[in-house]
Amino acid sequence: MLSDVPVRTGYLEAQAGVSSLTGAYARLEGGARLRSNLGLFAFAEANVRERMAGAGAQWTFGW
């Protein structure tokens, strides 16, 4: 059985590169695991032509 004890770990990832389709780009993503089975994350990405951002959740389970 999974424990409900908060884990409180996180991550931060940064990327920069060049794509043959869009040219130079930069991406930043960060997230946190709030419980042993629940994590949240958000990202932002930009290139010469467009900008985007998003957020999501990850829920893990087992039998």
C-alpha positions as CSV (number, residue, x, y, z in Angstrom):
1,M,0.0,0.0,0.0
2,L,1.3,3.5,-0.8
3,S,2.1,5.8,2.1
4,D,0.4,9.3,2.3
5,V,3.6,10.8,3.8
6,P,4.6,13.9,1.8
7,V,7.8,13.3,-0.3
8,R,8.5,17.0,-1.3
9,T,11.0,16.5,-4.0
10,G,11.3,18.5,-7.1
11,Y,13.3,19.2,-10.2
12,L,14.2,22.0,-12.6
13,E,15.3,21.4,-16.2
14,A,16.6,24.0,-18.7
15,Q,17.3,23.4,-22.4
16,A,18.5,25.4,-25.3
17,G,19.2,24.2,-28.8
18,V,18.6,24.5,-32.5
19,S,15.9,22.7,-34.5
20,S,16.0,22.3,-38.3
21,L,12.2,23.1,-38.3
22,T,12.0,26.1,-35.9
23,G,15.5,27.4,-35.4
24,A,16.9,28.3,-32.0
25,Y,14.7,27.4,-29.0
26,A,14.7,27.5,-25.2
27,R,12.7,25.4,-22.8
28,L,12.3,25.5,-19.0
29,E,10.4,22.8,-17.0
30,G,10.0,22.4,-13.3
31,G,8.0,20.1,-11.1
32,A,7.4,18.8,-7.6
33,R,6.2,15.5,-6.1
34,L,3.7,16.6,-3.5
35,R,2.9,13.0,-2.3
36,S,4.3,9.6,-3.0
37,N,1.7,9.2,-5.8
38,L,1.1,12.8,-7.0
39,G,3.3,15.1,-8.9
40,L,2.7,18.5,-10.6
41,F,4.8,20.1,-13.4
42,A,4.9,23.2,-15.6
43,F,6.8,24.2,-18.7
44,A,7.5,27.1,-21.0
45,E,9.1,26.9,-24.4
46,A,10.0,29.7,-26.9
47,N,11.4,29.8,-30.4
48,V,11.6,32.5,-33.1
49,R,8.0,31.9,-34.3
50,E,6.0,30.8,-31.3
51,R,5.8,30.6,-27.5
52,M,4.0,28.0,-25.5
53,A,3.4,27.0,-21.9
54,G,1.5,24.3,-20.1
55,A,1.0,22.5,-16.8
56,G,0.1,18.9,-15.8
57,A,-0.2,16.4,-13.1
58,Q,1.1,12.8,-12.8
59,W,-0.8,10.3,-10.6
60,T,0.8,6.9,-10.1
61,F,-1.0,3.8,-8.9
62,G,-0.5,0.1,-8.5
63,W,-2.3,-3.1,-7.6
